[in-house]
């Protein structure tokens, strides 16, 4: 199907259809296509590898699989850059958990949807963040979060306000519509 080059969700049609439905609802388009533009295992595990392939690509879908078999990610219509914080005026950016089949919209829309710096992709205020070494990630669930509410570490299955994770695989898709 659409994610046939994914090593994370390649044969899971239900998961693929959920992701497609969530994106279509946000962008109000009937047809979306996905082009795999980055895979950590093939393209590198440094933030600079991510930025080299993913900056200025337009809308992207990010899927992360941890070493504890947690699968989550995010969609944004915004461009990734080497630096800056970006608001999503149309409120189309969201994060999700595929383990729970749950989408999280921004709860603080006046805040930044994504942040870009010397680290990897960062949704919200570190709601999901991959560090300079993409294998090292972290998620926050506290009062500063833009998507996750207090003590809601559902993405990684943890408890409390903060958790680190180790990335097993990380994929980025250019979303075309």
Protein Blocks (a to p, Z undefined) as FASTA:
>chain_A
ZZlmbcklmmmmklmmmmmmmmmmmnopabdcdddfbdfklnopcfklmmmmmgonbjad
dddddfkopacddddfbdcdfbdcdddfkopaccddfklopacddfblmbcfbdcdfbdc
dehjhkaccdfblmbccddddfkbmkbcghiakknopacjbdcdddfbdcdddddZZ
